[in-house]
């Protein structure tokens, strides 16, 4: 007779943390605004793209609060 095993439940994926734009940077500020518009319009790929650019923008981690 085959043994029955209970599948291990998988935790639902929670919201990912997003990069925080540097307050004094015009580029970061524009990307944050674009990200919020994309989010409001339901464009998830555009939100992810903005997050990637903000995260890669050349500011030191110490500047991000």
C-alpha positions, 0 to 999 in steps of 0.5 A, a space after each residue: 500500500 502506498 504511503 500518503 504524505 501531507 504536502 508542506 504548505 508554502 507561505 504566500 509571497 509577501 510584498 517585496 521591499 522597494 528601494 528608497 530614492 535619495 531625497 535630494 536627487 532629481 533622478 530618484 525623485 522622478 523615478 519614484 513618481 513614475 513608479 507610483 503612476 505605473 503602480 496606479 495604472 496597474 503596470 507591474 513591469 514598469 514598477 519593477 523597472 523603476 525599482 531596478 533603476 532606483 536600486 542601481 542609481 549611483 548613490 552610496 548605501 549610506 545616503 539611503 535612509 
